[in-house]
Amino acid sequence: MTSLKSRAAAITLAVASGGIVSGLVAASFISVPANAAGLLQDVRTAIELRLPKTPITSLNCKGFGGLCEVVSEKTLFYIDERARYLFVGRLYDMESRADLTAAKLLELNPDLLVANAKREQPKESQSGNRTQAKVPVSELPKQGAVHWGNKSGPKLIVFSDFACGYCKRLTGELKKAGVHVEERPISIFGASSRKLAEQVLCADDPSAALHKAYSGAKLESSKSCDTKSLDANEAFAKKHGFSGTPVIVRASDGAVVEGFRQAAQIRAFANPKTKEAR
């Protein structure tokens, strides 16, 4: 088998000689790496020759269906293993229903998706209002919330409806992310959702009742309590244009993302990189 050095030398020779080498010949040196490390080095060499002014911050060829993920400082793109085809855009894993690009972008810049989040995720309902990039969390009442998760972790305020499928899926990701959740029910599905929210809020153990509600189990009759704070949750959501559920708000600064997010994305959003004051 051709050694890594000889493959790299052949690629360099092909480019240095004016590129008058067929794609088939060039590919013979790039497409048969000795191992995973050899593949990465081959792709890196090919990128450096084709895009000499593009610095390669990181390169990952595992888990992208034959493509390689390339990070160049704050820029993210994908390239095939022969470095012939370059793709810029969203890459989705249809089996796991994961947005692979969003997770990496949030890792590179946690605030990057805040303003555009509402256009990227499906909603349980629609509204004519426009969601704000940041909201004043100080306007929220102390009541009307169920606290659960890692109490020592960064706090996220989650607006949800217990009949919302994406909200149910989100609870598992929030657990994995290790965050402190302040969950505020809003009733986008009407009277039945409001009744369920009241049962959860008035339960002896609201956190346990919350997870029971998401499981679809019937909640035991709870004592009556003041549920006006649920009205305040809904008024806040309407005022700031929340068009569906779930909506995640970073408690530290009021930054907003709408829709389902995976644990890695949640962690990145909850722990934004420190930036110098401007």
N, C-alpha and C positions, 0 to 999 in steps of 0.2 A: 504493500500500500504506500502511496506517495506520502512523504513526511510533511508535517505542517510547514516547515521552513521552505521546502521545495514548492509547495502549493502557493505560499505567499510570494515567493520569488517569481513564480510563473505569472501570477496576477500582475505583479509590478512590471515585469518584462512586457506583458501584453499592452499595458497602458503606456509605458515608456516608448514603445515602438510605434506609437501613433494610434493604438487601438485597432489596428487592422488584424483582428483576431476574431474568429466567429464566436457567437455566444455559446455554441456547443463546446468548443475547445476551452473557453474560459470557465464554463460551468463544470467541466471535468475536474478542475482543481478546487472548486468551491463547494461542490455538493457532496463530497465524500470525506467528511472529517473523521479522524480516528476516534474521537469521543466528543462529549458535550463541550469540553473546554476547547477542543480543536475547532468545533463548529463556531463557537463564539469568536475565536480569534480570526477565523476565516471571514466571518461576516464583518467584524470590525475592520479588517484589512480592506475588504471590498468597499465598505462605506468610506473609509479614509481616502481611498483612491478616487471614488466617484464624487465625493463631497469633501474635498480637502479643507475647506474653510469651516466645516461644521464640527465643533467639538463634541465628543461622545462622553456624556456624563455617566450614563449607565446603559447596559445592553442586556436584554433578557429574551431568550428564545424558547423558553419552556412555558407551555400552557396556552399558546396562542394559535394553535392549529396550523403550524407551518410558517407562521409569521414571527418576526422578532420585534419586541418593543424597544424603541430607541428614545432615550432622554438626552436632549441637548440643552443643557442649562434648564430653562423653564419651558422648553418646547418638547412636545411629545408627538412621535409619529411611529409608523409601523413599516417594516420592510421585509421582503421575502428573503429566504436563506441565501439566495444568490445575489442579493442586493441589486436586483434589476428593477423590481417594482416597489414604489414607495406609496404608502397610503396615509393620508391625514384625515382624521375623523373619528367617529365613535365605533368602538369594537364591542360587540355584545356576545356573551356566551348564551346561546339559546337554550341549552340544556339546563343550566343553573339559573337562567334569567338574570344574569349579572352584567352590569355595565362595567366592563374592565377598564375602560378609559376614564370614567368618572372617579373610580377609586384611586387611580394613579394621579390624576389631576389634583384631587384633594390632598394627596400626600405632598405634592409639589407646592401647592398653594391652597391652604384650607379655605380661604375666602373667595376663591375663583368662581365657585358655583352658586354663591349666595344670590346674586342678582338674577341669574338665569335659571335657577332651580325649577321654577314653576312651569317652564316650557319643556323640561326634560322628563317629567314624571307624569304618569296617568293619575287622574283625580277621581275620587268617588263621586264628586258632584262639581258643578260649575257655577260661577257667580260673575256678575258684571264688574265687580270691583277688582282693582289691580293690587296685588300683594306688594307690600313695601319691603325693601332690602333689610331694614332694621326697624324694630318696633320698641316703644318705651315700656319695658317690663314693669317699671315702677307703678304703672296704672293698674296692674292686676291686684285683686284683693288677696288677702292671706288665705281666705277660705276658698272652697271650690276646687281644691287640688288633692290628688292622691300621690303621696310620696313613696317611692319604692326604688329598689336597686342598690347600688353602692353609695351609701350615704357620705363616704369620704371622697368620692369621685367628683369630677366636674359636673355641674348641674345643667341639665337640658330641660326645657319646658316643652311638653308635647301636647298639642291639641288633637284630640282623637274622638272617635265615635266607636262604641263597643260593637256596632254592627258592621264596621269597616274592615274588609279583608286585609288591606294593606297595613292597617293599625295592628291587627293581630300578628301578622308576620313581623312587624317592626319590634314587638316586645322581645322576641328572641334575640334579635340583633342588638337591642339596647342592653340586654343582659350580658351578652358576649363582650360588648364594648366597655363594660365596667363603669357606667356613668350613673349619676344620681338623677333619677327621673322625677320630675314634677308634672304629673299627667293631669290635664284639664279637659274634662269631657265637654264636647259640644254636640248638639243633636242635629246633624245634617240629614238624618233619615226620619225625622219627625217625632211624633208622640211616643212611639215605642222605644226609640233611642233615649228620649228624655226620661222615661220611666225607669229604664235600666240604669241610667246615670245617677238618678236619685237613690236607687237601691244600693248602688256601690258606695256613694258618698255617705249614706246614713248607716252603713254596715258597722258592726262592732270592729271588724278588721277590714278597712277599705282596701288595703293592698291585696289581701287574699281574695276579696270579693271581685276586684278588678280582673285578676287572672282567671277567676272562675267564670266571669262574664264573657271573656274572650273565648273560653273553651266551649261555650254554648250551654253550660250546665245551668240549671234553674237555681236562682238565688233564693235563699230563705227570706221570709218577710222580715224587714228590718224596722227598727224604731223610726218614728218620724223625726225629722230634723230640718233645720233651716236650709233650703236649697236655692235661696236667692242668688248665691254666689255663682250658680250655674248660669243664671241670666247674665251675670257680669262677664262670664267667660264668652258667651255667645255674642254679647255686645262688643267686646274687645275684638273678637274674630271678624265680625262684620265691619267694624270701623276700619280695620287694617287690611281688609280685602282678602282674607283667607278663603280660598275658593274650594276647599275640600279638606279631606283628612288623609293621612296625618300631616301635621305641620310641626316642624321642630324649630325651637327658638333657643339660641345660646343665651343662658341667663346672665353671663358676664357682660354682654354688650348689646343684646337684643337682635343679633343677626339671625336671619330666617332662611330655612330651606324647606321646601314643600315636597312631600312624597316619601316613598319608601327608600331607605338607605341601608346598606350593609354595615356590619360592625366596623370594618376598617375605615369606611367613610365617616361613620359617626365619631370614631375616636379622633380622626383628623379634624373634623369640624369642632369637636368639643375642646380640643387642645391646639388652638391656632398658634402658628409660629410667631415668636416675638419679633416685632418689626421696630426699626428705629423711628422715633418721632420725627415728623416732618414739619 
